[in-house]
Amino acid sequence: MSVLIKNVTKNGRCEIAGVKPGERLVSINGEEIADVLDYRFHQMNRSLSIVIEDKGGNTREVKINKGEYEELGLEFETYLMDKQHSCRNKCIFCFIDQLPSGMRESLYFKDDDSRLSFLFGNYVTLTNITEHEIDRIIKLHISPINISVHTTNPELRCKMLNNRFAGEALSVLKRFSDGGIMINCQIVSCPGINDGEELDRTLSDLEKLFPQIESIAVVPVGLTKYREGLYPLASYTKESALKTLEQIESWGDKFVKSYGRRIVFASDEFYLKSCREIPNAEYYEGFQQLEDGVGLIACLKDEFEWALEQRKGSDIRRRMTLACGKAPERFLTELMDSLRAKFPNVCVQVIGIENKFFGSEIDVTGLLTGCDLINALKDIELGDKLIISCAMLRREGDLFLDDVSVEDVERALGIKLCTVMNDGEALLNEILM
């Protein structure tokens, strides 16, 4: 096995050693290189013996000495140096299955790739992980790994993931735990299916893997209006969200007493749906699951208030609009009220926008589309600029989920569109600049 080298960084270690584009990387220090994890791990050594295969199929050994964190300077055809692994499940709650037709092709790809778990924090179900990958993770101690657990009831997991092997995959959790691998868990909670007694069972089973369980995030299922022919699921109501939230908090209190850490957390959506106050930043123990929406609001509030304290009040005048999903509208309005106490002439109107593209059940900011922005704001006086979260846009920062561009929105609304990261200080800076 070998990997094609697409490019060699100019003046990098490998170019100096004579490695050329079009050649193939075979091994580093005797270890076969199959993908990016092998490459990243083994290139960390200071003294390297690299086997290169030229275009004629001849191999040679290249010796390189370098700094521990210094890159070799090799680029490959794909970031993973291999094909991305797709999901073999058909989960009853899968959001991708709830997308309408006609969207860009990349949105329909379901990844389930352990390498992306380490590189980008993606979650894996363990249903298509190979023995080689399991052994490699334990051998190289690649940690933590993020796992979509959902339930530890094997029969129920098979049903929820629509995969007859999904229950067997749970045994890998124990192998990782025994191997000293730290695990972050995700549970997508579906009313009447894996909440209630089943959630108690799952949390009780995961407790047996401590101290290797680093965190557990419980997230309510998200349902779009495009569910024709899919498994019948219900959304959380205010009452059922509150009941599940109290159950999660009770387990967290138990873990604090037993282990000194809360470990299990409800996502912000549970607090917003049940109209409960969001806990303070300290509650979230370092915000380990922000990407799952756990503590996102508390983190933003903490950063915003800290940044605001550092600023001297003034009479500067600003007038603008902050657009968001319906769920965080009240919270952001309160945050802007605290801003006006120090900057009385800065007016930021917060507008929570109903998600008509996916349906009103979807009320988070990151799933708003360009068309919904335009239609909701076209007849409103917006001020000098419109601020949105970059979570609405794809990684490149140019397109919304419906392929409407930032420029399309600016033209339609006749206003400058400013995107900010999910960072309180960045938001304050954008408002006051």
Secondary structure, 3 states (H helix, E strand, C coil): CCEEEEEECCCCHHHHCCCCCCCEEEEECCEECCCHHHHHHHCCCCEEEEEEECCCCCEEEEEEECCCCCCCCEEECCCCCCCCCECCCCCCCCCHHHCCCCCCHHHHCCECCHHHHHHHCCCECCCCCCHHHHHHHHHHCCCCEEEECCCCCHHHHHHHHCCCCCCHHHHHHHHHHHCCCCEEEEEEECCCCCCCHHHHHHHHHHHCCCCCEEEEEEEECCCCCCCCCCCCCCCCCHHHHHHHHHHHHHHHHHHHHHHCCCCEEECHHHHHHCCCCCCCHHHHCCCCCHHHCCCHHHHHHHHHHHHHHHCCCCCCCEEEEEEEECCCHHHHHHHHHHHHCCCCCEEEEEEEECCCCCCCCCCCHHHCCHHHHHHHHCCCCCCCEEEEEHHHECCCCCEECCCCEHHHHHHHHCCEEEEECCCHHHHHHHHHC
